[in-house]
């Protein structure tokens, strides 16, 4: 797999790739890395989603990449502008760990699982199938998506390297 042309995606960030290369994000704990891919055009996109819904936003102008309900539609729009077809998009998800356990945890403390649930629900509502997933657990992940092959490579301290 080529190491040239790596586009980094930061926390609460999203990006697309058209030319051959890869999209990479690090530090996925409770955050979810959402990758979308059009296998015909090889246009790919990645979002590093921090929170499940923009309804909890306190800032005036929201960062669309930060929330599942705004990041996924924004990523799709950018991919379509780059030549992808929404009807051909496929998704892969990684992250959504429960990094800390608190005694008597309320739902608000389950950020990782809530992020995964929100991303999955939005993708389902948009008719985008999830082709691979590595979510949950209590460990962080680094992911890299290669648009030439559609392979998502995951790296973790506990699990090593794996492809989906």
Number of C-alpha atoms within 10 A of each C-alpha: 9 10 8 9 12 16 17 16 20 16 19 20 19 26 21 23 22 17 13 16 21 28 24 23 21 18 17 23 25 30 32 33 36 27 29 32 28 22 17 11 16 19 24 33 27 34 32 30 32 24 25 24 18 18 8 9 13 8 8 6 7 12 14 20 26 24 27 31 22 18 27 26 16 17 23 22 14 16 25 15 10 15 14 24 18 17 10 15 23 20 21 22 24 28 31 32 26 21 15 14 10 8 5 7 10 8 9 7 14 18 21 27 21 22 26 27 14 19 25 20 14 16 21 12 10 14 14 17 16 17 11 16 16 18 23 19 15 17 20 23 28 19 25 24 28 22 25 18 13 21 17 22 16 21 16 14 10 10 10 9 13 12 13 15
